[in-house]
Amino acid sequence: MSNIRVISHQSLLDLANQETGSIETAFDWAVENSISVTEILEPGRLLKVPKSEFISTEIASYFKRSKKSIATGLTKYQAENIDEEESFGIGSMAIGSTFIVR
């Protein structure tokens, strides 16, 4: 089993897609490394690459050949400073107030 070092702003979903070609492997990553799928990862952290039945070698090979990394995760500062009052979506709606059922 191999390991990979996390770079700045990488999430577990980024690593799963980049290294195994499928975000379906994110749960395998979480179990293998005893972490949550949504955990904010520290740059430099070493994670074990899990074995999985969901690997897409075509996509994973693309990232290895092109030497590209995926890093779409939030910084700790961004995650801690999300203003829920200004966020949009079902999480900020209240039935009968901002969401009217007719």
C-alpha positions as YAML, in Angstrom:
chain: A
units: angstrom
residues:
- id: 1
  name: MET
  ca: [0.00, 0.00, 0.00]
- id: 2
  name: SER
  ca: [1.32, 3.43, -0.90]
- id: 3
  name: ASN
  ca: [1.07, 6.79, 0.83]
- id: 4
  name: ILE
  ca: [0.45, 10.32, -0.39]
- id: 5
  name: ARG
  ca: [1.24, 13.67, 1.20]
- id: 6
  name: VAL
  ca: [-1.63, 16.18, 1.34]
- id: 7
  name: ILE
  ca: [-1.07, 19.56, -0.32]
- id: 8
  name: SER
  ca: [-2.69, 22.84, 0.69]
- id: 9
  name: HIS
  ca: [-6.48, 22.98, 0.19]
- id: 10
  name: GLN
  ca: [-6.90, 19.30, -0.64]
- id: 11
  name: SER
  ca: [-9.97, 17.48, 0.58]
- id: 12
  name: LEU
  ca: [-10.46, 13.75, 0.83]
- id: 13
  name: LEU
  ca: [-12.68, 13.92, -2.27]
- id: 14
  name: ASP
  ca: [-9.85, 15.63, -4.16]
- id: 15
  name: LEU
  ca: [-7.39, 12.91, -3.18]
- id: 16
  name: ALA
  ca: [-9.82, 10.10, -3.98]
- id: 17
  name: ASN
  ca: [-10.45, 11.48, -7.46]
- id: 18
  name: GLN
  ca: [-6.81, 12.34, -8.14]
- id: 19
  name: GLU
  ca: [-5.25, 9.09, -6.91]
- id: 20
  name: THR
  ca: [-7.93, 6.50, -7.69]
- id: 21
  name: GLY
  ca: [-9.95, 8.23, -10.40]
- id: 22
  name: SER
  ca: [-13.21, 8.04, -8.50]
- id: 23
  name: ILE
  ca: [-14.81, 9.99, -5.67]
- id: 24
  name: GLU
  ca: [-16.60, 6.75, -4.79]
- id: 25
  name: THR
  ca: [-13.36, 5.70, -3.09]
- id: 26
  name: ALA
  ca: [-13.58, 8.60, -0.60]
- id: 27
  name: PHE
  ca: [-15.20, 6.35, 2.00]
- id: 28
  name: ASP
  ca: [-12.41, 3.81, 1.53]
- id: 29
  name: TRP
  ca: [-9.92, 6.64, 2.15]
- id: 30
  name: ALA
  ca: [-11.79, 7.72, 5.28]
- id: 31
  name: VAL
  ca: [-11.88, 4.20, 6.72]
- id: 32
  name: GLU
  ca: [-8.25, 3.43, 5.83]
- id: 33
  name: ASN
  ca: [-7.03, 6.64, 7.50]
- id: 34
  name: SER
  ca: [-9.54, 6.73, 10.40]
- id: 35
  name: ILE
  ca: [-10.86, 10.17, 9.45]
- id: 36
  name: SER
  ca: [-14.14, 11.75, 8.37]
- id: 37
  name: VAL
  ca: [-14.89, 12.23, 4.67]
- id: 38
  name: THR
  ca: [-15.42, 15.94, 5.39]
- id: 39
  name: GLU
  ca: [-12.37, 16.46, 7.62]
- id: 40
  name: ILE
  ca: [-10.23, 19.47, 6.74]
- id: 41
  name: LEU
  ca: [-6.81, 18.04, 5.95]
- id: 42
  name: GLU
  ca: [-3.58, 19.65, 7.09]
- id: 43
  name: PRO
  ca: [-0.98, 20.20, 4.34]
- id: 44
  name: GLY
  ca: [1.91, 17.78, 4.72]
- id: 45
  name: ARG
  ca: [-0.18, 15.06, 6.34]
- id: 46
  name: LEU
  ca: [0.64, 11.57, 5.08]
- id: 47
  name: LEU
  ca: [-2.36, 9.42, 4.13]
- id: 48
  name: LYS
  ca: [-2.54, 5.77, 3.11]
- id: 49
  name: VAL
  ca: [-3.94, 5.11, -0.37]
- id: 50
  name: PRO
  ca: [-6.62, 2.43, 0.10]
- id: 51
  name: LYS
  ca: [-7.41, -0.54, -2.08]
- id: 52
  name: SER
  ca: [-10.86, -0.24, -3.62]
- id: 53
  name: GLU
  ca: [-13.12, -1.86, -6.16]
- id: 54
  name: PHE
  ca: [-14.16, 1.56, -7.51]
- id: 55
  name: ILE
  ca: [-10.81, 2.61, -9.02]
- id: 56
  name: SER
  ca: [-10.83, 4.17, -12.48]
- id: 57
  name: THR
  ca: [-7.31, 3.69, -13.81]
- id: 58
  name: GLU
  ca: [-7.97, 5.92, -16.84]
- id: 59
  name: ILE
  ca: [-8.69, 9.00, -14.71]
- id: 60
  name: ALA
  ca: [-6.01, 8.25, -12.11]
- id: 61
  name: SER
  ca: [-3.45, 7.72, -14.90]
- id: 62
  name: TYR
  ca: [-4.33, 11.11, -16.40]
- id: 63
  name: PHE
  ca: [-3.44, 12.91, -13.16]
- id: 64
  name: LYS
  ca: [-0.22, 10.93, -12.76]
- id: 65
  name: ARG
  ca: [0.88, 11.53, -16.38]
- id: 66
  name: SER
  ca: [0.06, 15.24, -16.35]
- id: 67
  name: LYS
  ca: [1.50, 15.72, -12.83]
- id: 68
  name: LYS
  ca: [-1.63, 17.65, -11.83]
- id: 69
  name: SER
  ca: [-3.15, 17.80, -8.38]
- id: 70
  name: ILE
  ca: [-6.71, 18.58, -7.33]
- id: 71
  name: ALA
  ca: [-7.11, 21.03, -4.43]
- id: 72
  name: THR
  ca: [-10.64, 22.37, -4.01]
- id: 73
  name: GLY
  ca: [-11.02, 22.20, -0.23]
- id: 74
  name: LEU
  ca: [-11.69, 25.17, 2.01]
- id: 75
  name: THR
  ca: [-9.00, 26.67, 4.16]
- id: 76
  name: LYS
  ca: [-9.59, 26.47, 7.92]
- id: 77
  name: TYR
  ca: [-10.26, 30.22, 7.90]
- id: 78
  name: GLN
  ca: [-12.89, 29.88, 5.16]
- id: 79
  name: ALA
  ca: [-14.57, 26.94, 6.89]
- id: 80
  name: GLU
  ca: [-14.67, 28.73, 10.25]
- id: 81
  name: ASN
  ca: [-16.00, 31.97, 8.76]
- id: 82
  name: ILE
  ca: [-18.90, 30.80, 6.64]
- id: 83
  name: ASP
  ca: [-21.68, 33.25, 7.32]
- id: 84
  name: GLU
  ca: [-24.78, 31.08, 7.53]
- id: 85
  name: GLU
  ca: [-27.04, 34.13, 7.41]
- id: 86
  name: GLU
  ca: [-25.71, 34.99, 3.95]
- id: 87
  name: SER
  ca: [-25.55, 31.45, 2.60]
- id: 88
  name: PHE
  ca: [-28.19, 30.40, 0.14]
- id: 89
  name: GLY
  ca: [-29.95, 27.10, -0.23]
- id: 90
  name: ILE
  ca: [-32.34, 24.94, 1.68]
- id: 91
  name: GLY
  ca: [-30.24, 25.20, 4.83]
- id: 92
  name: SER
  ca: [-31.09, 28.87, 5.22]
- id: 93
  name: MET
  ca: [-34.79, 28.62, 4.42]
- id: 94
  name: ALA
  ca: [-37.63, 28.44, 6.89]
- id: 95
  name: ILE
  ca: [-40.95, 26.95, 5.81]
- id: 96
  name: GLY
  ca: [-43.67, 29.56, 5.95]
- id: 97
  name: SER
  ca: [-41.16, 32.41, 6.09]
- id: 98
  name: THR
  ca: [-38.53, 32.35, 3.33]
- id: 99
  name: PHE
  ca: [-39.89, 29.15, 1.77]
- id: 100
  name: ILE
  ca: [-43.60, 29.25, 1.03]
- id: 101
  name: VAL
  ca: [-45.47, 25.98, 0.42]
- id: 102
  name: ARG
  ca: [-48.63, 26.45, -1.67]
...
